[in-house]
């Protein structure tokens, strides 16, 4: 079994990419209200600052800063995924491994995490997030106030974050 090295730094700022299992799915933007509710519920329960977040049809880019005494971003993502997934029927043809772990088959098991080292790195992560969006892609962004808005990115110039 692979051992993933995670950088758990209390109070750290992190860039994440969280993907759905089906790359052709549009589940996240079609059910943004459910994702918003799960996200905000977890944020209330386990505080973190959303520096930037961009929700695309099949994945999420997010930059978070955790509280000074907390480094458990994995717990937060697990809860967001679980709460969002609870609204959808179980898929019948799950692998034995996913059944043993009580997974729903909606999300990829792992996620990408990068520790933001400084302001320059933060700007690079934010720029990377906005550049990765193909032109004319439906996108949903959440502002610092916690309100999601929907728009279409034109020509790959406007970013979500």
Secondary structure by P-SEA (a helix, b strand, c coil): cbbbbbbccccccccbbbbcccccccccccaaaaaaaaaaaaaaabbbbccbbbbcccccccccccccccccaaaaaaaaaaaaaccccccccccaaaaaaccccccccbbbbbbbccaaaaaaaaaaaaaacccccbbbbbccccbbbbbbbcccccccc
